[in-house]
């Protein structure tokens, strides 16, 4: 925004419902920001910001649905995938766990595991999952056949991002 005063009142709306009022702002850079943490499907909708002061009112709208929303979700998933830490190995009472942490997890981020170049078949002995921000593969009662290279691929909707670990020692 340009030509704004400290007295300017800023209100954000989503789907015509007020969601945030910016009472304290410093517009040296001319930017109004609405921060949405842990963005997900529930955040799709129509956004509007209204600025008011003694000179009048102005508004701006963003239609964040359909293709625009899908593009944004792909970018959010890409950022999450890029945040993944290197794969680590942890001993558990049941066996071993391979894991990585991400900044936060969304179901839209597809996770695939492979072992020595082949997709993993999940059984009662080999399971994968997510706990909070930890993406994991649990191998109970490991055998020599479980040695080798493991790859965790995070697919953001356009690109695969891989983390690998060699479990051969």
C-alpha positions in Angstrom: 0.0 0.0 0.0 1.1 3.6 -0.5 0.2 6.9 1.2 -0.9 5.3 4.5 -1.2 6.9 7.9 -0.6 5.5 11.4 -4.4 6.1 12.0 -5.4 3.8 9.1 -7.5 1.0 10.4 -6.9 -2.4 8.8 -9.3 -5.4 8.9 -8.8 -8.8 7.2 -11.7 -11.0 6.2 -12.1 -14.6 5.0 -15.3 -15.6 3.3 -16.8 -12.3 4.5 -16.1 -13.0 8.1 -13.7 -10.8 10.0 -10.5 -12.7 11.0 -8.0 -10.1 12.1 -7.6 -6.5 13.0 -4.2 -4.9 12.7 -4.1 -2.3 15.5 -0.4 -1.7 15.6 1.3 -1.3 12.2 4.4 0.3 10.8 4.1 0.9 7.1 7.6 2.1 6.3 7.8 -0.7 3.8 4.2 -0.3 2.5 3.2 -4.0 3.1 0.1 -5.3 4.9 0.6 -9.0 5.9 -1.8 -11.6 7.1 0.2 -14.5 8.5 -1.4 -18.0 8.3 0.6 -20.6 10.1 0.3 -24.2 9.3 -1.7 -23.5 6.1 -4.1 -26.3 5.1 -7.3 -27.1 3.1 -9.4 -25.3 5.7 -7.7 -22.0 4.6 -9.1 -22.1 1.1 -11.5 -19.2 0.5 -12.0 -15.6 -0.4 -9.8 -13.1 1.4 -10.2 -9.4 1.6 -8.4 -6.6 3.4 -10.1 -3.3 4.1 -8.1 -0.1 4.9 -10.0 2.9 6.4 -9.0 6.3 7.5 -10.3 9.9 7.4 -9.8 10.0 3.7 -11.9 7.0 2.9 -11.8 3.3 2.4 -9.9 0.9 0.1 -10.0 -2.9 -0.3 -8.2 -5.7 -2.0 -9.4 -9.2 -2.6 -7.8 -12.6 -3.2 -9.7 -15.6 -4.5 -7.8 -18.5 -3.0 -9.7 -21.5 -4.3 -9.5 -24.1 -7.1 -6.3 -23.8 -9.2 -4.9 -20.8 -7.2 -5.3 -22.8 -3.9 -3.8 -26.0 -5.5 -0.8 -24.0 -6.6 -0.3 -22.6 -3.2 -0.7 -26.0 -1.5 2.0 -27.4 -3.9 4.3 -24.5 -2.8 3.5 -25.1 0.9 4.3 -28.9 0.4 7.5 -28.0 -1.4 8.6 -25.8 1.5 7.8 -28.6 4.0 9.7 -31.2 1.9 12.7 -28.9 1.7 12.6 -28.5 5.5 13.0 -32.3 6.0 16.1 -33.2 8.0 18.5 -35.9 7.0 17.2 -39.4 7.8 18.3 -40.7 11.2 18.4 -44.2 12.6 17.1 -44.9 16.1 17.1 -48.2 18.0 13.7 -49.1 19.6 12.6 -51.9 21.9 10.9 -53.5 18.8 13.7 -52.9 16.3 14.8 -49.8 14.4 13.2 -46.6 13.3 14.3 -44.4 10.3 13.0 -40.9 10.7 13.1 -37.3 9.5 11.6 -34.1 11.0 9.8 -31.4 8.9 8.6 -28.0 10.0 5.0 -29.3 10.0 3.2 -32.1 8.2 0.2 -32.0 5.8 -1.6 -35.0 4.4 -1.2 -33.3 0.9 2.5 -34.1 1.2 2.8 -37.7 -0.1 5.5 -39.8 1.5 6.9 -43.0 -0.1 9.6 -45.2 1.2 11.8 -47.6 -0.8 14.5 -50.1 0.1 17.3 -50.9 -2.4 15.3 -49.3 -5.2 12.0 -51.1 -4.6 8.9 -49.8 -2.9 8.4 -51.1 0.6 5.6 -53.5 1.3 4.0 -52.6 4.6 3.3 -55.4 7.0 2.8 -55.9 10.8 6.7 -55.9 10.9 7.3 -52.9 8.7 5.2 -49.7 9.2 5.4 -46.1 8.3 3.7 -43.1 9.7 3.8 -39.6 11.0 3.9 -38.4 14.6 3.7 -34.7 14.9 6.5 -33.4 12.7 8.3 -36.7 12.6 8.0 -38.9 9.5 9.1 -42.4 10.2 9.6 -46.0 9.0 9.5 -48.6 11.8 11.2 -52.0 11.2 10.4 -54.5 13.9 12.6 -57.6 14.5 15.1 -56.6 11.7 16.9 -59.3 9.7 20.0 -59.2 7.5 17.5 -58.7 4.5 16.7 -55.3 5.9 20.2 -54.0 5.3 20.7 -51.6 2.4 19.8 -48.2 1.1 16.5 -46.6 2.2 14.9 -43.6 0.5 12.2 -41.4 1.8 10.6 -39.5 -1.0 8.4 -36.5 -0.3 6.2 -35.6 -3.3 4.8 -32.0 -3.2 2.5 -32.4 -6.1 5.0 -31.6 -8.8 8.5 -32.7 -7.6 9.9 -35.5 -5.5 12.4 -34.6 -2.7 14.5 -37.5 -1.4 16.3 -38.3 1.8 18.5 -41.4 2.0 20.2 -43.5 4.6 22.4 -46.6 4.2 21.5 -49.2 6.8 24.3 -51.7 6.1 26.5 -51.6 9.2 
